Structure formats: C-alpha cells, structure tokens
Amino acid sequence: MSNIIQLSDFIGEYKLPDNKYFDKQPYLDKYEKEYLVNCLGAELYKLFIADLVGGVPQSQIYLDIYNEFQEDNNNCVRQSEGMVKALVEVVYFYIIRDLAVSKTNTGVVFNDNETAKGPFYSGFNIVESYNEGIKNLREIQWYICDNSTNYPDYNGQYLSYNAGL
C-alpha cells in the first residue's frame, strides 16, 4: 500500500485516463517505495515512513524534505516541488507507458487505433514527466546532503534521468 501518494493526486497534466480494466494501485505501491528507498536510503526511508500520520510526516526534518522548497545556494536556486509531486511524476510515467502496450501470450504489443495518437505525439511527453520527478527527488537529496547533520542515516542512491523510450 502506498503511504504518500493516492490516485486522487493524479490531477491536471497528470490526470490518469479512466480504464476500469487497468489496475493502477500496484504502480503506486511499487514505485513509491522503490523511488523513496533509492532517494533516501533504506534506513532513512524506514524512519521517514514511521513518522507519517495520514501520509504526512510529523517531524520538522521530514517535513523539510516532504514539502516543496526553494533555497539559495552559491548563486544558484535549488528547488523541489515536493515529494508528492515528484512521486506522481515518476509513477505517471510508468502507468502511461504501460497503458500504451498490451501484454499478450505472443509478447508485448502497442495498443493502436487508426485515429488515436499515442502519448509520444501529444504536447506532453511522458519522459519529461519522469525526468521532472527525478529532478525533484535529486533536489531532495541535495537538501539532505546540505543538512547532513539532520540526516545521519541518509544513503541515497544516484537517480538517473531517462533519455527516452
């Protein structure tokens, strides 16, 4: 069960298509945990999750990385849109990517319709969504490193951008 994001968080440009035959909740459960463990490290992830009440952290050190922030740093501005937005952006990528294909007994095939255009031809590229999520998570990692005395259990892993499908 996802602890932070819910299907109701997918709004605006991240609104998910209605498809009663496609279960989206497993994506939230899998990728929320996977990306938070990689972002924070296993121990800090456990501490962060233990501090949640109703999906929101209670301690200030966790609120600082959960909420959006903007920080001046050596003539640069570091900013994150917040953990919820970052996770929505990453999970959106995986859901939309898999909605575009069907897994059959002969292999994976693209869902196609003569009059439909896939997400890669629309004004919003799903890879951009993924990369925005990674950017936000990397900014959270920067914040943790910049305030390392507050996060001694940090062991975040390198999060890489996606160059395309």
Helices and strands as residue ranges (DSSP letters): G 7-9, G 12-14, H 25-40, H 42-50, E 52-53, E 56-57, H 60-66, E 69-73, E 76-80, H 83-99, E 101-104, E 107-110, H 126-146, G 148-150
